Amino acid sequence: MEIKVLGTGCANCKTLEKGVQIAVEELKIEAKVEKVEDIQKIMGYGIMRTPGLVINEKVVLSGRVPSVKEIKELIEKHK
């Protein structure tokens, strides 16, 4: 599983990245978590507001920071 956190380094982006790490640990799954900060790459996913969450190359969330519980639900739904 590949998970990408899209964001330029703002506080919300860092919070989402931390939430993803916690969710992956709690779910006990193997996942490659990558932080994408390049604005051109972020725009390539078609999101207009960061942070964004991409699971297996599908944008599943953008523009807000979900709870760890919601992140876990998104991971389960899209794995």
C-alpha positions in Angstrom: 0.0 0.0 0.0 1.2 3.5 -0.9 0.0 6.5 1.0 0.9 10.1 0.1 0.4 13.2 2.1 0.2 16.2 -0.2 1.2 19.6 1.3 3.8 22.2 1.2 4.8 21.9 4.9 2.1 23.9 6.7 0.9 22.9 10.2 -2.2 21.0 8.8 0.0 19.0 6.4 2.3 18.0 9.3 -0.7 17.1 11.4 -2.1 14.9 8.7 1.3 13.2 8.1 1.5 12.4 11.9 -2.1 11.1 11.9 -1.3 8.8 8.9 1.7 7.4 10.7 -0.4 6.7 13.9 -3.1 5.1 11.8 -0.7 2.8 9.9 0.9 1.7 13.2 -2.5 1.1 14.9 -3.8 -0.9 11.9 -0.5 -2.9 11.9 -0.2 -2.7 8.1 2.7 -2.3 5.8 2.5 0.9 3.9 4.9 3.3 2.3 4.1 6.8 3.5 5.5 9.6 1.5 5.2 13.4 2.0 4.8 15.2 -1.3 5.8 18.9 -1.1 6.4 19.7 -4.8 3.6 22.1 -5.8 3.6 20.8 -9.4 3.2 17.2 -8.2 0.4 18.3 -5.8 -1.4 20.1 -8.6 -1.1 16.9 -10.8 -3.5 15.2 -8.4 -6.1 17.9 -9.1 -6.6 19.1 -5.6 -7.1 22.8 -4.9 -6.6 22.8 -1.1 -4.1 21.1 1.0 -3.5 19.0 2.9 -4.4 16.1 0.6 -4.4 12.3 1.2 -3.7 9.9 -1.6 -4.1 6.1 -1.1 -2.8 3.9 -3.9 -2.8 6.8 -6.3 -6.4 7.8 -5.6 -7.2 11.1 -3.9 -9.4 10.3 -0.9 -9.4 13.6 1.0 -8.3 17.2 0.6 -8.6 20.6 2.3 -8.9 19.4 5.9 -7.3 17.3 8.6 -9.3 14.2 9.5 -9.2 12.4 12.8 -7.0 9.3 13.2 -10.2 7.2 13.3 -11.3 8.7 9.9 -7.8 8.1 8.4 -8.0 4.5 9.5 -11.4 4.1 7.9 -10.1 5.7 4.7 -7.1 3.3 4.6 -9.4 0.3 5.2 -11.8 1.4 2.5 -9.1 2.0 -0.1 -6.6 -0.7 0.5 
